[in-house]
Amino acid sequence: MTELKGQRLYVNLSASQTRRRLKGFGHGVRKVQAVGNNRAVVIHTATGRHIEELEALFDDVPHSSSEQDG
């Protein structure tokens, strides 16, 4: 399987909860995948103001642009 092009945003939510928050959002979101228990990755192509709006959706939960253990 080929890797999707884009940046990754890791959030401490399940994939289904992440999809619910992103419903109707757009702004370059390509895919949401589960990467562990209550952890998901949002693959996106957002830049500038759109990436700020994407991160603002997850202000109430820990999130990062790089994968971290734990």
C-alpha positions as CSV (number, residue, x, y, z in Angstrom):
1,M,0.0,0.0,0.0
2,T,1.3,3.4,-0.9
3,E,1.8,6.1,1.7
4,L,-0.6,9.1,1.3
5,K,1.1,12.4,0.7
6,G,0.6,15.1,3.3
7,Q,1.5,16.1,6.8
8,R,0.4,14.1,9.9
9,L,-1.4,15.4,13.0
10,Y,-1.5,13.0,15.9
11,V,-4.4,13.4,18.4
12,N,-5.3,11.6,21.6
13,L,-8.8,10.6,20.5
14,S,-10.1,7.4,18.9
15,A,-10.3,7.5,15.1
16,S,-14.1,7.5,15.2
17,Q,-14.2,10.5,17.5
18,T,-11.7,12.3,15.4
19,R,-13.8,11.7,12.2
20,R,-16.8,13.1,14.0
21,R,-15.0,16.3,14.8
22,L,-13.8,16.6,11.3
23,K,-17.2,16.0,9.6
24,G,-17.8,18.7,7.1
25,F,-14.5,20.4,7.8
26,G,-12.5,19.8,4.6
27,H,-9.4,22.0,4.4
28,G,-7.2,19.3,3.0
29,V,-8.0,16.4,5.3
30,R,-7.1,13.3,3.3
31,K,-7.6,10.4,5.8
32,V,-8.0,9.5,9.5
33,Q,-6.3,6.4,10.8
34,A,-6.1,4.7,14.2
35,V,-2.6,4.3,15.5
36,G,-3.3,2.8,18.9
37,N,-5.7,2.9,21.8
38,N,-7.4,6.3,21.8
39,R,-4.8,7.6,19.3
40,A,-5.4,8.7,15.7
41,V,-3.5,10.3,12.9
42,V,-5.0,12.9,10.6
43,I,-3.3,13.0,7.2
44,H,-3.8,16.4,5.6
45,T,-2.5,18.9,3.1
46,A,-3.6,22.0,5.0
47,T,-1.3,25.0,5.1
48,G,-1.3,28.5,6.6
49,R,-4.6,29.5,8.2
50,H,-6.2,26.2,7.5
51,I,-3.7,24.2,9.6
52,E,-4.3,26.6,12.4
53,E,-8.1,26.0,12.1
54,L,-7.4,22.2,12.0
55,E,-5.3,22.3,15.2
56,A,-8.0,24.5,16.8
57,L,-10.5,21.7,16.5
58,F,-8.3,19.7,18.8
59,D,-7.3,22.4,21.4
60,D,-9.1,20.5,24.2
61,V,-7.1,17.3,23.7
62,P,-3.3,16.7,23.4
63,H,-2.1,16.7,19.8
64,S,1.2,17.0,18.0
65,S,2.6,17.1,14.5
66,S,5.0,14.2,15.3
67,E,4.4,10.7,16.7
68,Q,5.3,10.4,20.4
69,D,5.4,7.3,22.6
70,G,2.8,7.1,25.3
